[in-house]
């Protein structure tokens, strides 16, 4: 992965601001993934979240916790759809290697540390993501790459 991809994570604008619902997206390859997730975030904040605010106030009056909830729902929805509605696989970085480099594989000190968690219930996947939300939205977390790996494994390499 390029330096741009390695640095990409799901970063929201300031809570309770006019753009509290918005992900920050740099120019480049990761923007497409961020914007697809952004659509799910807006859908959740406008139509699914219980709040006393109406219309566009629902988007601007978003707390840091609600940003995390919206991101967890968006990621879980996308992974669940990729898995055909029957499973979701979530990849997180582990401190130790899970894959020993061999043959033509060139180690990157990232791929070989991914640990996979499989879920057969969407709600359980969503809760797991929320519990580990900083793995996707923390600076230096490689959150976009983790999500991309999770998408690939949820969809399966055969499909």
Secondary structure, 3 states (H helix, E strand, C coil): CCHHHHHCCCCECCCCCCCCCCECCCCCCCHHHHHHHHHHHHHHHHHHCCCCCCCCHHHHCCCHHHHHHHHHHHHHHHHHHHCCCCCEEEEEECCCCCCCCCCCCCCCCCHHHEEEEEECCHHHHHHHHHHCCHHHHCCCCCHHHHHHHHHHHHHCCCC
